């Protein structure tokens, strides 16, 4: 049996394309059909965001990107449609925009407990579909507990900043790779795929890596 193909994903909980990318990658991996391991890494799209942003998603993006409100609203409508095509029910009218640093700390705890993929799914859904806050400790404790993490473990990790350095290390690694937008996929520590690509694109890259690994294995014999 060959080793599984490793996929490292840089993403942000507040990135609508990252949740769409998650679904598309899952479909691509299913099309590929081989053994794949996925690990999520931290990236902050808007590190200067306050924990309690007063205003809507349109307010935030209009201010943050300097775009007209009408253009932002139209863009969010388009993204909502693309998300719906992946089975996601985005509700930008209910989004509670916030700083995502602590959510990333929770994802590192989840990785240590073997529950990262479950927790990242819960956080994305809480943020984009359920209008829940993902910036406060107790909200994060509740969301993470739904994915199977121990509430006391989450509370302690956040209070003590156990995984703060790991989050910063991920962000520094993204900078070293030249990643300035997410989602970004590093496949087999060899190929970089930027953006929420079509499932077929992911399947093709995974197949290419599998063939290269098989050829290298044959060469060793």
Protein Blocks (a to p, Z undefined) as FASTA:
>chain_A
ZZdddddddddfklmklmmmmmmmmmmmmmnopacddddddddfblmbcfbdgddfklmm
mmmnopafklmmmmmmmmmmmmmmnopacdfkloccddfklmmmmmmmmmmnopmmmmmm
mmmmmmmmnopafkbfklmmmmmmmnopafklmmmmmmnommmmmmmmmmmmmmmnopab
dcdddehhlaccedjddfklmmmmmmmmmmmmmmmmmmmZZ
